[in-house]
Amino acid sequence: MSSMSEICQQRSHRKYVIVFSGDLPDVSLEEVKGILEGYNIKYRIIYKDSYVGILETEDLRDIRVGHRFSLIKILSEFLGIYSSINEVIERVKKISHIFSGRKFYVRVFKFGSTWSRIVDSVSLSKRIGEIILANSDAKVNFSSPDIILHVYMSNKIILGIPREFRADKMLTRRPSRRPYSKPVSMDPRIAKAMINMARVREGDRVLDPFCGTGAILVEAGLMGMRVLGSDISDEMIIGTLKNLEYFGIKPEKIVKCDVREINNYFSEVDAIVCDPPYGRAASTYGESLEKLYHESFAVFREVLKRGRYAVVCFSDPHYHYKIGAKYMRLISVVSYRVHKSLTRHIGIYKNVQG
């Protein structure tokens, strides 16, 4: 392992490559920030484009954060960043010794259109593999490698050694697989990412005051948080309870009430994560969205612990999220496309008043 330490950084301070979900780079990065800050892990983003990022942080090898990822496809230990293939080839010659005595293979990832027409992935993988073989006593093995070299070709070319982490099988939790769902049911990837943005850990109390079909509470429960929810609809409450039971989650409290009454049922929660009504597909029970959001944030501030976070989804990119900023500190806003005619916006707020 000393040779790996020579290439990567000292144990207490390392660099990692993160590969974003292709359609959600900004949401992916906010999720990473939320996870690290939730565990009080110091970090610095030193590079980012639409497909990959590089972060400098504490050593993550002994910290099990991988299971929390929703939108990060790959996490790798960073070996270098380059502008040309020739630079990559020269670097590989210098680091080939870390493959000595090991079974390995090389995998090339091409993102975007920059390299698609001028680089053949198989040929480049073979070329790099041959350089490693010529400069070490390593052996190629695709079925049971000891080490893998990844080449990420985006705006820059980045080399990394992928870390193993447990991929979450979220397709099994998509709306069509749940006992109860609606056309507006949230994608489990987004629900889990929003929870991670709330800087929560296992055992924290997560409240969704518009729990709907329970998508957010399911993801929170599966990550080990204590779940609390409310909704004004009897049907939604019954549906949420069905979904929670199906996934083996016992909620701390689920109640039927108007969002403006949640302070009668909940207090001192560690996070609020929700997707409020936003238009024709969701009922606001005759309320204007502006009035609903103002009154919702007023009570959010009351039930949320001071210094903790609320993560809220919106439909309006310029106005609705600003209402929340009148009651809490707005940390960030990120957007994602649901379909051709609908883009959603996620606001991250910190309760500095309490």
N, C-alpha and C positions, 0 to 999 in steps of 0.2 A: 504493500500500500504506500510505501514511501515514494515510489516513482510517480504514483498518481498525485500525491501531495506536491510533488515537484512541479507538475503541470498546472494543477488547480491551485487554490490558495491555502494559506495556513488554516488550521482547523476552526479557528474562531471567526474567520472572515473569508467568505467564498463568493464566487460568482456563479449564477445559474442562468440557463437559457430557458425561457418559457415560450411554448408554441400555443398561440391563441386559437380558439374556435374561429374558423375562417370567416364567419359572417358576423362575429361579435367581438372585435378586438378591444374596443374601449370598455365594454362591459366585462370582458375577461380580465383586463388589467385592474379594474376597480375591485373585482372579486379577490384577486391576489392580494391587493393592498389590505382589504378587509380581513382576510385570514391572518396575515402576518401581524397586523396591528391588534387583532383579537388575542393573539398569543404573546403580545408585547415583544415581537421580534423586530429589531431595527433593520431597515433596508434602505436602499437607494436605487432608483431606476436609472440605469446608465445608457440604455439604448431602447428604442421602440420604433417599430414601423407597423404596418397593418397586419402583419402575420406573426412576428416574433418579438420578444423583448429580452433584455438582459438585466438582471437585478443583482446587486451586490448586497449581501446580507450575512447574518450569522449562519454558521454551519447547520444545515437542515437534516443531516444524516440521522441524527438521533431524535428528531422531532417529527412525529407522525402527522404531518399536515396534508400529505398527498390524498388521503381519503376524503378530504373536505372539498377538493377541486370539483367544480361542475363544468367549467368552460376551458380549462387548461388541458390540452391534448397530450402534451409531452413536457416533462421537466428534466433538464439535462445539466450536468456539470460543464461549465464553460471552459473551452480550450483556446478560443481565439476568434477574432472577427477580422475579415479581410475584404478587399475590394476586387480581387481578381483570382482566377483559378491558379495562375502561376504562384501567387502568394500562398495559396492553400497548399500546393504541392511542396513548396519549400518548407512550410511549417510541418507537414506530415513527415518529411524526411527527418526532421529534428526530434519529433516525439515518437517515432516508431518504437523506441525501446520500451515504452509503457505496455506494448502488446506482446513483448517477449514471453515465451512460455505459455501463452494463452491462445484459446480458440476465439476467433473474432469474425465479424463481417462488417462491411461498410454499407450504409444506406443513405441515399441522396433524396432530399425533399426539395421540390421546386415550388415556389409560391409566386402567384402573380404571373405577369407576362414577360418580365425582364429576361429570364433565362430559358423560357419554354422552347424557343425556336433555335437557340444556338448551343444548347447543352443537352446531350443524351444522358439520362440518369444512370442507365446500366453501364455505359462506357466509362463514365467518370467514376462510378463505384469500383469498377474493375481496375482502373488506372491507379486509384488511391490504394486499393488492396494490394496491388503488385508492388507498390513502393514500400508498404509496410512489410511484406514478405521479403523483399530484397534487403531490408535494413534490420531485420529481427528474426527470431526463430519461432514466430507465431504461425498458427495454422488457421486456414479459413474453415469455418463451420457455421452453417446457417441454422441448424436444428437445435444445437445446445451451446451457444457461444458463452464464453466467460466475460466478454466485453464487446460492446458495439460502438462503432464510430458513426455518429450522425453528422451529415453535412446539410445545413439549412441554407438554401439559396433564396434570398429575398432581396431587399434593396442592397444588402451586404451578404457576404458568405460567412456563416458562423459554424464553428466546429463544436461538438459537444458529445459527452458520454451520457446516455440516458439513464436516469434513475428509475428503479421500479417503484410504482405505486399502484394501489388497487383502483382500477377503473370502476367507476360507479355505473351499474347497469340501469340507467335511467329510462331506457326505452320500455322497460317493464312497468314503468309508472306513468307513462303518457296517458292523457285523458281517456283514450279509448280502452285502456286496460283497467281503469278504475271501476268499481261498482256503480259510482255516481259521477256523472260529468255533464257539462253544459258546453255549448259552442264557444263560450268565452273562457273556458277553463284554462288556467295558466300552464305553459310549458314547464315541466319539472326542472329543466336546465336553468330557466330564468328564476324560478322560485328558489332553488338552492343557491344560486349566485346572489340573489337579493339578501338572503339570510346571512351569507358570508360577508356581504358588505356591511352588515350591522355589527360587526366586530364582536361576535358572540362565541362562547366556548360551551363545551358540554356542561349540562346542568343549569345553564342560564334559562330564564323565563322569557319566552318569545310570545308576544301577543299579535294576533291578526284580528283587528276589529271589523274587517269586512271579509270574513273567512270564506264565504261562498262555497265552493266545492271542497275546500280544505287542502288545496295543492301546497300552499306555503307551510301549513302546519304538518303535513305529511313529511315534507323534506326536513323540517326542523326536528321532528320527532325521531326520524331515522338517523340524524346526526347526534342524538343524545341530549337535545334541549328539552326542557319542560314546556309544553305547549298550552296556550290559552287562546280562546277565540270567541268571537261574537258575530252575530249577523241579525238583521232586522227581519229576515225571512225564515219562517218555520221550515220550508222546504230545504233551504240551504243548511240549516242547522242539522236536520236529519241526514242530509247528504254528506256533510262533513264528518259526522259521527260514523256513518257507514264506511267511508274511506279510511278514517283513522283505524277503525277496528280491523279492516281488511289487511292493513299493513302492520298490525300488531302494536299499535301505538295507543297508550292510555293517556288521554288529555288530563291536565290538571283542572281545567274548568272550561266548559263551553256553555255560553248563555245566549238566549235570544233577547236582544235589546237594540235600541237605536244607538248609533255610535256616540251620540252626545251624552249617553247615560253610562258609558263604560266606567267612569270614575266611581260608580256605585257598586261595581263588581270587581274591579282590578286596581291594584296600586303597586308601586315600586317594581315595575317590570324592567327587565334588562334590555329589551329591544321591542320595537314595534315594526312589523314588516307587513305591508298590505298593498292591495290593488283595488282602490276605491272605484265606484261606478264612474264611467267616463263617457257614456253616450247612448245611442239608440239601443244597443244590445244589452244594456244593463239599466235596471230601474233605480232611479233616485227618489222614488216615492214622492214625486211632485216638487222636490227641492231643486233650486238652482245649484249648479255645480259650485259656483263661487261661494254661496252661503254654506253649502255642505263642507267644503274644504276649510273655510275659515273656522267654523265651529268644531270640526274634527281636530284640527291642529291645536286649537285651544285646549281641548281635553287631552290630547296626546301629551302635551307638555306637562299636564298635571299628573298623569299616571306613569310616565316614563322617568326612571331614575336620572338624576342630574349626572351629566357627563356621558350618558349612553346615547344610542343612535336609533333614529327612525329612518326606514327605507321605504319610499312610497313611489308607486307607479302612476304616471300621468299620461294624458293624451295630448295636451297642449304644451309645446316646447318653450313658449315664451311667457306664458302668463300663470298657469296654475301652480307650477312649482315655486313661483315667487311668493305665493300666498304662504306657503310653509315657512319661508324665510322671515316672515313677520313674527314668527313664534319661536323658531329655533335657528341655529346657525347652519346655513347651507354650505355643505362641504364640497359637493360635486353633483353634476347632472350628466348622465350618459344616456344614449339613445340606442334603440334596436328596432329593426323592422319586423313586424309580425307577418304582414303580407303586403301586396302591392299598394293597397290604399290605406294601410294603417301602420304608423310608427309610434312606438311607446317611448316614454322618457322616464328614467329612474332618478329620483332625487334622494340624496343622502344627507341627513340632517343630524346635528348633535344638539342635545338638550343642555344648553349652558345655563339655564335658569332654574328649572326644576321646581 
